[in-house]
Amino acid sequence: MPIFGIVLLGWAAALAGVLSERVSDGLSEYVFALAVPALILDTLTRPGLSGEITPSYWISYFGGAAVAWAIGSLIARRRGGIDRRGAVLHGFASSQSNTVFVGVPMILQAYGEAGAFPLFMLLAVHLPLMMGAATFLIEADGDKSFLARLRGLAWVLVRNPIIVALVLGLTLRQFAIVPSGPAKQLIDAVAGTASVCALIALGAGLRRYRLVHDLPGALSIATLKLGIHPLVVWVLAFHVFTMPPAYAGVAVLFAAMPVGINAYLLANRYDTEKGPIAAAILASTLLAILSTAGWLWVLGRV
């Protein structure tokens, strides 16, 4: 409730006109460019943070993502008026989690230090892999060559502040370099604002989305994202493979997050399915108030 209470506070403030769209956009940019990168640096360079990621961890999470993506694309293709690119976006939205604005605050609150290492390792792989797969599938029949698309994707990733922070944090960790003094104080100060600012920004941003844009499509995506994706991950992580309970729980909660904003950014970039994707973000965020509580109960974290 504290997590989604802050989201609803941001939404109510935007509806009341206390927060304008400019403030919401600026706060989102601050979270993405500074606050979350600082949180990543602070966590990855923290003494005592350690762990080992086995292949079963990746298979559990991305196996669930693949199932949700395939079902989402198949449902979209069977509906009228949705082309191949739109079907890719439906599948992507059904499997792409809102990690920065909801996932990081909630998972750290649920699992603390035990969940920090698997969380940020998954975050490091999740964004480039999912965005890369969606971009290549959308542009598979485009005019650009494979190398041109690859160069474009690499340029996008190296300019992403979160990717930069992950690479820098892992590099510092590899060489046992721990920030101290004024540098540590600065990182801690900015990192401490990440959770609240991210949740307020998410809530304020929900004001611009509308559920009237293809409600059946939005609910289909939300059901896959909040139900099928974490369910498959839960089966794989807890009943097929063996891994530490915190790792398995992090993978399930990561999958249980609502639809991420990157799905809308891709829909806007390719000018297709913007209404259903935007509505799915709103629907899944609101429904996640109940669904994540259920998954936390299943995982024994409440």
ZADO-1210 file (C-alpha; in nm, 4 decimals, padded with zeros to 6 digits):
<atoms>
<atom x="00.0000" y="00.0000" z="00.0000" code="MET" pos="1"/>
<atom x="00.2793" y="00.2553" z="00.0627" code="PRO" pos="2"/>
<atom x="00.4125" y="00.1882" z="-00.2892" code="ILE" pos="3"/>
<atom x="00.0818" y="00.2307" z="-00.4719" code="PHE" pos="4"/>
<atom x="-00.0370" y="00.4904" z="-00.2227" code="GLY" pos="5"/>
<atom x="00.2399" y="00.7186" z="-00.3496" code="ILE" pos="6"/>
<atom x="00.1436" y="00.6385" z="-00.7113" code="VAL" pos="7"/>
<atom x="-00.2182" y="00.7346" z="-00.6379" code="LEU" pos="8"/>
<atom x="-00.0985" y="01.0497" z="-00.4628" code="LEU" pos="9"/>
<atom x="00.0852" y="01.1556" z="-00.7785" code="GLY" pos="10"/>
<atom x="-00.2210" y="01.0733" z="-00.9903" code="TRP" pos="11"/>
<atom x="-00.4516" y="01.2733" z="-00.7616" code="ALA" pos="12"/>
<atom x="-00.2112" y="01.5691" z="-00.7619" code="ALA" pos="13"/>
<atom x="-00.2063" y="01.5675" z="-01.1427" code="ALA" pos="14"/>
<atom x="-00.5869" y="01.5433" z="-01.1637" code="LEU" pos="15"/>
<atom x="-00.6201" y="01.8348" z="-00.9203" code="ALA" pos="16"/>
<atom x="-00.3778" y="02.0456" z="-01.1230" code="GLY" pos="17"/>
<atom x="-00.1204" y="02.0594" z="-00.8455" code="VAL" pos="18"/>
<atom x="00.1299" y="01.8869" z="-01.0753" code="LEU" pos="19"/>
<atom x="00.1338" y="01.9873" z="-01.4413" code="SER" pos="20"/>
<atom x="00.2427" y="01.7677" z="-01.7299" code="GLU" pos="21"/>
<atom x="00.5671" y="01.9651" z="-01.7468" code="ARG" pos="22"/>
<atom x="00.6409" y="01.8806" z="-01.3843" code="VAL" pos="23"/>
<atom x="00.5541" y="01.5154" z="-01.4444" code="SER" pos="24"/>
<atom x="00.7789" y="01.4975" z="-01.7506" code="ASP" pos="25"/>
<atom x="01.0638" y="01.6749" z="-01.5722" code="GLY" pos="26"/>
<atom x="01.0377" y="01.4507" z="-01.2686" code="LEU" pos="27"/>
<atom x="01.0365" y="01.1418" z="-01.4924" code="SER" pos="28"/>
<atom x="01.3496" y="01.2646" z="-01.6700" code="GLU" pos="29"/>
<atom x="01.5206" y="01.3303" z="-01.3362" code="TYR" pos="30"/>
<atom x="01.4388" y="00.9800" z="-01.2094" code="VAL" pos="31"/>
<atom x="01.5554" y="00.8152" z="-01.5311" code="PHE" pos="32"/>
<atom x="01.8679" y="01.0244" z="-01.5830" code="ALA" pos="33"/>
<atom x="01.9941" y="01.0802" z="-01.2264" code="LEU" pos="34"/>
<atom x="01.8037" y="00.9243" z="-00.9364" code="ALA" pos="35"/>
<atom x="01.7837" y="00.5586" z="-01.0456" code="VAL" pos="36"/>
<atom x="02.1399" y="00.5588" z="-01.1892" code="PRO" pos="37"/>
<atom x="02.2600" y="00.6910" z="-00.8524" code="ALA" pos="38"/>
<atom x="02.0631" y="00.4173" z="-00.6737" code="LEU" pos="39"/>
<atom x="02.2233" y="00.1556" z="-00.8992" code="ILE" pos="40"/>
<atom x="02.5727" y="00.2924" z="-00.8301" code="LEU" pos="41"/>
<atom x="02.5050" y="00.3064" z="-00.4574" code="ASP" pos="42"/>
<atom x="02.3793" y="-00.0526" z="-00.4491" code="THR" pos="43"/>
<atom x="02.6384" y="-00.2150" z="-00.6748" code="LEU" pos="44"/>
<atom x="02.9333" y="-00.0530" z="-00.4934" code="THR" pos="45"/>
<atom x="02.8016" y="-00.1336" z="-00.1475" code="ARG" pos="46"/>
<atom x="03.0435" y="-00.3494" z="00.0556" code="PRO" pos="47"/>
<atom x="02.9157" y="-00.7008" z="00.1203" code="GLY" pos="48"/>
<atom x="02.6863" y="-00.7173" z="-00.1808" code="LEU" pos="49"/>
<atom x="02.7584" y="-01.0475" z="-00.3508" code="SER" pos="50"/>
<atom x="02.5925" y="-01.3283" z="-00.5343" code="GLY" pos="51"/>
<atom x="02.6089" y="-01.5686" z="-00.8237" code="GLU" pos="52"/>
<atom x="02.3646" y="-01.5825" z="-01.1120" code="ILE" pos="53"/>
<atom x="02.3044" y="-01.9274" z="-01.2613" code="THR" pos="54"/>
<atom x="02.1501" y="-01.9962" z="-01.6051" code="PRO" pos="55"/>
<atom x="01.8313" y="-02.1208" z="-01.4386" code="SER" pos="56"/>
<atom x="01.7625" y="-01.7667" z="-01.3128" code="TYR" pos="57"/>
<atom x="01.7716" y="-01.6237" z="-01.6665" code="TRP" pos="58"/>
<atom x="01.5737" y="-01.9154" z="-01.8108" code="ILE" pos="59"/>
<atom x="01.3018" y="-01.8744" z="-01.5467" code="SER" pos="60"/>
<atom x="01.2479" y="-01.5047" z="-01.6074" code="TYR" pos="61"/>
<atom x="01.2898" y="-01.4867" z="-01.9834" code="PHE" pos="62"/>
<atom x="01.1058" y="-01.8154" z="-02.0325" code="GLY" pos="63"/>
<atom x="00.8011" y="-01.6517" z="-01.8762" code="GLY" pos="64"/>
<atom x="00.8570" y="-01.3392" z="-02.0864" code="ALA" pos="65"/>
<atom x="00.8743" y="-01.5478" z="-02.4048" code="ALA" pos="66"/>
<atom x="00.5464" y="-01.7242" z="-02.3264" code="VAL" pos="67"/>
<atom x="00.3633" y="-01.3965" z="-02.2514" code="ALA" pos="68"/>
<atom x="00.5119" y="-01.2305" z="-02.5620" code="TRP" pos="69"/>
<atom x="00.4108" y="-01.5197" z="-02.7900" code="ALA" pos="70"/>
<atom x="00.0538" y="-01.5322" z="-02.6566" code="ILE" pos="71"/>
<atom x="00.0171" y="-01.1526" z="-02.6770" code="GLY" pos="72"/>
<atom x="00.1347" y="-01.1439" z="-03.0381" code="SER" pos="73"/>
<atom x="-00.0862" y="-01.4395" z="-03.1338" code="LEU" pos="74"/>
<atom x="-00.3984" y="-01.2800" z="-02.9823" code="ILE" pos="75"/>
<atom x="-00.3230" y="-00.9514" z="-03.1596" code="ALA" pos="76"/>
<atom x="-00.2760" y="-01.1216" z="-03.4982" code="ARG" pos="77"/>
<atom x="-00.6112" y="-01.2974" z="-03.4628" code="ARG" pos="78"/>
<atom x="-00.7866" y="-00.9655" z="-03.4099" code="ARG" pos="79"/>
<atom x="-00.8767" y="-00.7491" z="-03.7060" code="GLY" pos="80"/>
<atom x="-00.6940" y="-00.4285" z="-03.7914" code="GLY" pos="81"/>
<atom x="-00.3604" y="-00.5095" z="-03.6233" code="ILE" pos="82"/>
<atom x="-00.0610" y="-00.5480" z="-03.8535" code="ASP" pos="83"/>
<atom x="00.2612" y="-00.7393" z="-03.7909" code="ARG" pos="84"/>
<atom x="00.4323" y="-00.4457" z="-03.6185" code="ARG" pos="85"/>
<atom x="00.1298" y="-00.3936" z="-03.3958" code="GLY" pos="86"/>
<atom x="00.1319" y="-00.7612" z="-03.3005" code="ALA" pos="87"/>
<atom x="00.4990" y="-00.7345" z="-03.2017" code="VAL" pos="88"/>
<atom x="00.4147" y="-00.4378" z="-02.9795" code="LEU" pos="89"/>
<atom x="00.1258" y="-00.6241" z="-02.8153" code="HIS" pos="90"/>
<atom x="00.3609" y="-00.9121" z="-02.7363" code="GLY" pos="91"/>
<atom x="00.6320" y="-00.6771" z="-02.6130" code="PHE" pos="92"/>
<atom x="00.3901" y="-00.4915" z="-02.3843" code="ALA" pos="93"/>
<atom x="00.2645" y="-00.8260" z="-02.2465" code="SER" pos="94"/>
<atom x="00.6151" y="-00.9167" z="-02.1297" code="SER" pos="95"/>
<atom x="00.8007" y="-00.5888" z="-02.0632" code="GLN" pos="96"/>
<atom x="00.8003" y="-00.4856" z="-01.6970" code="SER" pos="97"/>
<atom x="00.7914" y="-00.1391" z="-01.5434" code="ASN" pos="98"/>
<atom x="01.1178" y="-00.1883" z="-01.3584" code="THR" pos="99"/>
<atom x="01.2423" y="00.1639" z="-01.2928" code="VAL" pos="100"/>
<atom x="00.9266" y="00.3242" z="-01.1578" code="PHE" pos="101"/>
<atom x="00.7667" y="00.0321" z="-00.9703" code="VAL" pos="102"/>
<atom x="00.9937" y="-00.2732" z="-00.9781" code="GLY" pos="103"/>
<atom x="01.3024" y="-00.1318" z="-00.8083" code="VAL" pos="104"/>
<atom x="01.1188" y="00.0316" z="-00.5132" code="PRO" pos="105"/>
<atom x="00.8879" y="-00.2648" z="-00.4517" code="MET" pos="106"/>
<atom x="01.1445" y="-00.5444" z="-00.4839" code="ILE" pos="107"/>
<atom x="01.3987" y="-00.3686" z="-00.2615" code="LEU" pos="108"/>
<atom x="01.1273" y="-00.3146" z="-00.0013" code="GLN" pos="109"/>
<atom x="01.0178" y="-00.6788" z="-00.0219" code="ALA" pos="110"/>
<atom x="01.3592" y="-00.8502" z="-00.0236" code="TYR" pos="111"/>
<atom x="01.6083" y="-00.5851" z="00.0937" code="GLY" pos="112"/>
<atom x="01.9776" y="-00.6697" z="00.0648" code="GLU" pos="113"/>
<atom x="01.9076" y="-01.0326" z="-00.0273" code="ALA" pos="114"/>
<atom x="01.7252" y="-00.9228" z="-00.3415" code="GLY" pos="115"/>
<atom x="01.9486" y="-00.6339" z="-00.4483" code="ALA" pos="116"/>
<atom x="02.2079" y="-00.8345" z="-00.6445" code="PHE" pos="117"/>
<atom x="01.9660" y="-01.0507" z="-00.8509" code="PRO" pos="118"/>
<atom x="01.7437" y="-00.7436" z="-00.9057" code="LEU" pos="119"/>
<atom x="02.0148" y="-00.5284" z="-01.0603" code="PHE" pos="120"/>
<atom x="02.1650" y="-00.8152" z="-01.2575" code="MET" pos="121"/>
<atom x="01.8236" y="-00.8776" z="-01.4130" code="LEU" pos="122"/>
<atom x="01.7788" y="-00.5051" z="-01.4703" code="LEU" pos="123"/>
<atom x="02.1124" y="-00.4976" z="-01.6544" code="ALA" pos="124"/>
<atom x="02.0012" y="-00.7685" z="-01.8988" code="VAL" pos="125"/>
<atom x="01.6284" y="-00.6945" z="-01.9198" code="HIS" pos="126"/>
<atom x="01.6313" y="-00.3551" z="-02.0916" code="LEU" pos="127"/>
<atom x="01.8807" y="-00.4205" z="-02.3738" code="PRO" pos="128"/>
<atom x="01.7517" y="-00.7719" z="-02.4452" code="LEU" pos="129"/>
<atom x="01.3803" y="-00.6860" z="-02.4519" code="MET" pos="130"/>
<atom x="01.4200" y="-00.3550" z="-02.6358" code="MET" pos="131"/>
<atom x="01.6655" y="-00.5116" z="-02.8781" code="GLY" pos="132"/>
<atom x="01.4334" y="-00.8029" z="-02.9572" code="ALA" pos="133"/>
<atom x="01.1325" y="-00.5735" z="-03.0094" code="ALA" pos="134"/>
<atom x="01.3268" y="-00.3334" z="-03.2329" code="THR" pos="135"/>
<atom x="01.4653" y="-00.6115" z="-03.4507" code="PHE" pos="136"/>
<atom x="01.1255" y="-00.7800" z="-03.4867" code="LEU" pos="137"/>
<atom x="00.9522" y="-00.4536" z="-03.5786" code="ILE" pos="138"/>
<atom x="01.2163" y="-00.3598" z="-03.8333" code="GLU" pos="139"/>
<atom x="01.2693" y="-00.7124" z="-03.9654" code="ALA" pos="140"/>
<atom x="01.1199" y="-00.6226" z="-04.3034" code="ASP" pos="141"/>
<atom x="01.2525" y="-00.2654" z="-04.3104" code="GLY" pos="142"/>
<atom x="01.4997" y="-00.1084" z="-04.5527" code="ASP" pos="143"/>
<atom x="01.7884" y="-00.0899" z="-04.3034" code="LYS" pos="144"/>
<atom x="02.0550" y="-00.3568" z="-04.3067" code="SER" pos="145"/>
<atom x="02.1174" y="-00.5836" z="-04.0103" code="PHE" pos="146"/>
<atom x="02.4394" y="-00.3980" z="-03.9236" code="LEU" pos="147"/>
<atom x="02.2666" y="-00.0603" z="-03.9488" code="ALA" pos="148"/>
<atom x="01.9948" y="-00.1716" z="-03.7079" code="ARG" pos="149"/>
<atom x="02.2584" y="-00.3146" z="-03.4758" code="LEU" pos="150"/>
<atom x="02.4558" y="00.0110" z="-03.4757" code="ARG" pos="151"/>
<atom x="02.1399" y="00.2103" z="-03.4084" code="GLY" pos="152"/>
<atom x="02.0459" y="-00.0108" z="-03.1155" code="LEU" pos="153"/>
<atom x="02.3987" y="00.0085" z="-02.9705" code="ALA" pos="154"/>
<atom x="02.3909" y="00.3886" z="-02.9922" code="TRP" pos="155"/>
<atom x="02.0587" y="00.4001" z="-02.8089" code="VAL" pos="156"/>
<atom x="02.1891" y="00.1734" z="-02.5315" code="LEU" pos="157"/>
<atom x="02.5191" y="00.3566" z="-02.4729" code="VAL" pos="158"/>
<atom x="02.3230" y="00.6815" z="-02.4296" code="ARG" pos="159"/>
<atom x="02.0889" y="00.5236" z="-02.1746" code="ASN" pos="160"/>
<atom x="02.1786" y="00.6529" z="-01.8224" code="PRO" pos="161"/>
<atom x="02.0661" y="00.3296" z="-01.6567" code="ILE" pos="162"/>
<atom x="02.2852" y="00.1157" z="-01.8811" code="ILE" pos="163"/>
<atom x="02.5779" y="00.3530" z="-01.8195" code="VAL" pos="164"/>
<atom x="02.5230" y="00.3328" z="-01.4420" code="ALA" pos="165"/>
<atom x="02.5058" y="-00.0477" z="-01.4529" code="LEU" pos="166"/>
<atom x="02.8303" y="-00.0727" z="-01.6516" code="VAL" pos="167"/>
<atom x="03.0056" y="00.1798" z="-01.4261" code="LEU" pos="168"/>
<atom x="02.8782" y="00.0140" z="-01.1089" code="GLY" pos="169"/>
<atom x="02.9844" y="-00.3329" z="-01.2213" code="LEU" pos="170"/>
<atom x="03.3259" y="-00.1984" z="-01.3244" code="THR" pos="171"/>
<atom x="03.3811" y="-00.0314" z="-00.9875" code="LEU" pos="172"/>
<atom x="03.2633" y="-00.3487" z="-00.8175" code="ARG" pos="173"/>
<atom x="03.5019" y="-00.5624" z="-01.0235" code="GLN" pos="174"/>
<atom x="03.7999" y="-00.3519" z="-00.9122" code="PHE" pos="175"/>
<atom x="03.6724" y="-00.3218" z="-00.5510" code="ALA" pos="176"/>
<atom x="03.6441" y="00.0579" z="-00.5771" code="ILE" pos="177"/>
<atom x="03.4008" y="00.1983" z="-00.3209" code="VAL" pos="178"/>
<atom x="03.3028" y="00.5687" z="-00.3433" code="PRO" pos="179"/>
<atom x="03.3725" y="00.7624" z="-00.0241" code="SER" pos="180"/>
<atom x="03.3730" y="01.1155" z="00.1119" code="GLY" pos="181"/>
<atom x="03.1855" y="01.3847" z="-00.0845" code="PRO" pos="182"/>
<atom x="03.1319" y="01.1502" z="-00.3823" code="ALA" pos="183"/>
<atom x="02.9565" y="00.8961" z="-00.1592" code="LYS" pos="184"/>
<atom x="02.7464" y="01.1669" z="00.0062" code="GLN" pos="185"/>
<atom x="02.6384" y="01.3007" z="-00.3329" code="LEU" pos="186"/>
<atom x="02.5437" y="00.9550" z="-00.4622" code="ILE" pos="187"/>
<atom x="02.3518" y="00.8741" z="-00.1428" code="ASP" pos="188"/>
<atom x="02.1632" y="01.2048" z="-00.1520" code="ALA" pos="189"/>
<atom x="02.0420" y="01.1567" z="-00.5090" code="VAL" pos="190"/>
<atom x="01.9796" y="00.7826" z="-00.4678" code="ALA" pos="191"/>
<atom x="01.7608" y="00.8499" z="-00.1645" code="GLY" pos="192"/>
<atom x="01.5127" y="01.0392" z="-00.3813" code="THR" pos="193"/>
<atom x="01.4715" y="00.7649" z="-00.6414" code="ALA" pos="194"/>
<atom x="01.1817" y="00.5630" z="-00.5009" code="SER" pos="195"/>
<atom x="00.9431" y="00.8426" z="-00.4021" code="VAL" pos="196"/>
<atom x="01.0164" y="01.0549" z="-00.7091" code="CYS" pos="197"/>
<atom x="00.9721" y="00.7556" z="-00.9404" code="ALA" pos="198"/>
<atom x="00.6350" y="00.6649" z="-00.7919" code="LEU" pos="199"/>
<atom x="00.5090" y="01.0252" z="-00.7934" code="ILE" pos="200"/>
<atom x="00.6189" y="01.0645" z="-01.1566" code="ALA" pos="201"/>
<atom x="00.4436" y="00.7413" z="-01.2541" code="LEU" pos="202"/>
<atom x="00.1203" y="00.8447" z="-01.0837" code="GLY" pos="203"/>
<atom x="00.1227" y="01.1914" z="-01.2388" code="ALA" pos="204"/>
<atom x="00.1936" y="01.0438" z="-01.5802" code="GLY" pos="205"/>
<atom x="-00.1118" y="00.8161" z="-01.5638" code="LEU" pos="206"/>
<atom x="-00.3359" y="01.1198" z="-01.6140" code="ARG" pos="207"/>
<atom x="-00.2551" y="01.1331" z="-01.9862" code="ARG" pos="208"/>
<atom x="-00.3613" y="00.7728" z="-02.0546" code="TYR" pos="209"/>
<atom x="-00.7209" y="00.6702" z="-02.1244" code="ARG" pos="210"/>
<atom x="-00.8833" y="00.3282" z="-02.0960" code="LEU" pos="211"/>
<atom x="-01.1385" y="00.4075" z="-02.3683" code="VAL" pos="212"/>
<atom x="-00.8735" y="00.3281" z="-02.6326" code="HIS" pos="213"/>
<atom x="-00.9531" y="-00.0375" z="-02.7025" code="ASP" pos="214"/>
<atom x="-01.0410" y="-00.1625" z="-02.3543" code="LEU" pos="215"/>
<atom x="-01.0491" y="-00.5354" z="-02.4542" code="PRO" pos="216"/>
<atom x="-00.6971" y="-00.5123" z="-02.6006" code="GLY" pos="217"/>
<atom x="-00.5695" y="-00.3264" z="-02.2947" code="ALA" pos="218"/>
<atom x="-00.7154" y="-00.5823" z="-02.0542" code="LEU" pos="219"/>
<atom x="-00.5730" y="-00.8684" z="-02.2637" code="SER" pos="220"/>
<atom x="-00.2232" y="-00.7209" z="-02.2371" code="ILE" pos="221"/>
<atom x="-00.2662" y="-00.6443" z="-01.8661" code="ALA" pos="222"/>
<atom x="-00.3842" y="-01.0010" z="-01.7935" code="THR" pos="223"/>
<atom x="-00.0827" y="-01.1510" z="-01.9683" code="LEU" pos="224"/>
<atom x="00.1568" y="-00.9114" z="-01.7975" code="LYS" pos="225"/>
<atom x="00.0211" y="-00.9418" z="-01.4436" code="LEU" pos="226"/>
<atom x="-00.0933" y="-01.3039" z="-01.4567" code="GLY" pos="227"/>
<atom x="00.0652" y="-01.5284" z="-01.7184" code="ILE" pos="228"/>
<atom x="00.4160" y="-01.3803" z="-01.7116" code="HIS" pos="229"/>
<atom x="00.4726" y="-01.4118" z="-01.3331" code="PRO" pos="230"/>
<atom x="00.2854" y="-01.7451" z="-01.3217" code="LEU" pos="231"/>
<atom x="00.5220" y="-01.9084" z="-01.5706" code="VAL" pos="232"/>
<atom x="00.8233" y="-01.7580" z="-01.3919" code="VAL" pos="233"/>
<atom x="00.6924" y="-01.8866" z="-01.0564" code="TRP" pos="234"/>
<atom x="00.6508" y="-02.2394" z="-01.1940" code="VAL" pos="235"/>
<atom x="00.9999" y="-02.2398" z="-01.3455" code="LEU" pos="236"/>
<atom x="01.1804" y="-02.0702" z="-01.0560" code="ALA" pos="237"/>
<atom x="01.0158" y="-02.2618" z="-00.7704" code="PHE" pos="238"/>
<atom x="00.9096" y="-02.5949" z="-00.9213" code="HIS" pos="239"/>
<atom x="01.1419" y="-02.6704" z="-01.2132" code="VAL" pos="240"/>
<atom x="01.4786" y="-02.5190" z="-01.1172" code="PHE" pos="241"/>
<atom x="01.6604" y="-02.4758" z="-00.7875" code="THR" pos="242"/>
<atom x="01.7866" y="-02.1342" z="-00.6769" code="MET" pos="243"/>
<atom x="01.7942" y="-01.9228" z="-00.3591" code="PRO" pos="244"/>
<atom x="01.4399" y="-01.8219" z="-00.2507" code="PRO" pos="245"/>
<atom x="01.5262" y="-01.4503" z="-00.2765" code="ALA" pos="246"/>
<atom x="01.6412" y="-01.4952" z="-00.6370" code="TYR" pos="247"/>
<atom x="01.3262" y="-01.6855" z="-00.7309" code="ALA" pos="248"/>
<atom x="01.1086" y="-01.4274" z="-00.5551" code="GLY" pos="249"/>
<atom x="01.2823" y="-01.1363" z="-00.7267" code="VAL" pos="250"/>
<atom x="01.2266" y="-01.2989" z="-01.0677" code="ALA" pos="251"/>
<atom x="00.8549" y="-01.3486" z="-00.9945" code="VAL" pos="252"/>
<atom x="00.8014" y="-00.9942" z="-00.8654" code="LEU" pos="253"/>
<atom x="01.0007" y="-00.8507" z="-01.1567" code="PHE" pos="254"/>
<atom x="00.7642" y="-01.0348" z="-01.3919" code="ALA" pos="255"/>
<atom x="00.4573" y="-00.9249" z="-01.1927" code="ALA" pos="256"/>
<atom x="00.5224" y="-00.5538" z="-01.2521" code="MET" pos="257"/>
<atom x="00.2796" y="-00.3593" z="-01.4756" code="PRO" pos="258"/>
<atom x="00.3466" y="-00.2757" z="-01.8410" code="VAL" pos="259"/>
<atom x="00.6552" y="-00.0565" z="-01.8793" code="GLY" pos="260"/>
<atom x="00.6655" y="00.2856" z="-02.0427" code="ILE" pos="261"/>
<atom x="00.9098" y="00.1584" z="-02.3078" code="ASN" pos="262"/>
<atom x="00.6193" y="-00.0195" z="-02.4797" code="ALA" pos="263"/>
<atom x="00.4473" y="00.3151" z="-02.5325" code="TYR" pos="264"/>
<atom x="00.7713" y="00.4787" z="-02.6452" code="LEU" pos="265"/>
<atom x="00.8096" y="00.2154" z="-02.9183" code="LEU" pos="266"/>
<atom x="00.4427" y="00.2463" z="-03.0173" code="ALA" pos="267"/>
<atom x="00.4853" y="00.6218" z="-03.0456" code="ASN" pos="268"/>
<atom x="00.8086" y="00.5853" z="-03.2436" code="ARG" pos="269"/>
<atom x="00.6522" y="00.3518" z="-03.4997" code="TYR" pos="270"/>
<atom x="00.3121" y="00.5266" z="-03.4877" code="ASP" pos="271"/>
<atom x="00.1068" y="00.2141" z="-03.4309" code="THR" pos="272"/>
<atom x="-00.1148" y="00.0784" z="-03.1497" code="GLU" pos="273"/>
<atom x="-00.0515" y="00.3852" z="-02.9318" code="LYS" pos="274"/>
<atom x="-00.4042" y="00.3864" z="-02.7863" code="GLY" pos="275"/>
<atom x="-00.4189" y="00.0209" z="-02.6750" code="PRO" pos="276"/>
<atom x="-00.0627" y="00.0270" z="-02.5390" code="ILE" pos="277"/>
<atom x="-00.1240" y="00.3479" z="-02.3412" code="ALA" pos="278"/>
<atom x="-00.4497" y="00.2052" z="-02.2054" code="ALA" pos="279"/>
<atom x="-00.2678" y="-00.1163" z="-02.1100" code="ALA" pos="280"/>
<atom x="-00.0141" y="00.0831" z="-01.9070" code="ILE" pos="281"/>
<atom x="-00.2949" y="00.2494" z="-01.7126" code="LEU" pos="282"/>
<atom x="-00.4995" y="-00.0692" z="-01.6679" code="ALA" pos="283"/>
<atom x="-00.2047" y="-00.2823" z="-01.5595" code="SER" pos="284"/>
<atom x="-00.0784" y="-00.0186" z="-01.3147" code="THR" pos="285"/>
<atom x="-00.4172" y="00.0104" z="-01.1471" code="LEU" pos="286"/>
<atom x="-00.4783" y="-00.3656" z="-01.1433" code="LEU" pos="287"/>
<atom x="-00.1268" y="-00.4243" z="-01.0070" code="ALA" pos="288"/>
<atom x="-00.2420" y="-00.2789" z="-00.6757" code="ILE" pos="289"/>
<atom x="-00.4270" y="-00.6079" z="-00.6210" code="LEU" pos="290"/>
<atom x="-00.2179" y="-00.8501" z="-00.8266" code="SER" pos="291"/>
<atom x="00.1171" y="-00.7635" z="-00.6689" code="THR" pos="292"/>
<atom x="-00.0371" y="-00.7962" z="-00.3236" code="ALA" pos="293"/>
<atom x="-00.1435" y="-01.1460" z="-00.4259" code="GLY" pos="294"/>
<atom x="00.2038" y="-01.2381" z="-00.5495" code="TRP" pos="295"/>
<atom x="00.3632" y="-01.0975" z="-00.2337" code="LEU" pos="296"/>
<atom x="00.1294" y="-01.3234" z="-00.0349" code="TRP" pos="297"/>
<atom x="00.2208" y="-01.6259" z="-00.2494" code="VAL" pos="298"/>
<atom x="00.5899" y="-01.5479" z="-00.1948" code="LEU" pos="299"/>
<atom x="00.5404" y="-01.5055" z="00.1804" code="GLY" pos="300"/>
<atom x="00.6533" y="-01.1421" z="00.1865" code="ARG" pos="301"/>
<atom x="00.3428" y="-01.0000" z="00.3603" code="VAL" pos="302"/>
</atoms>
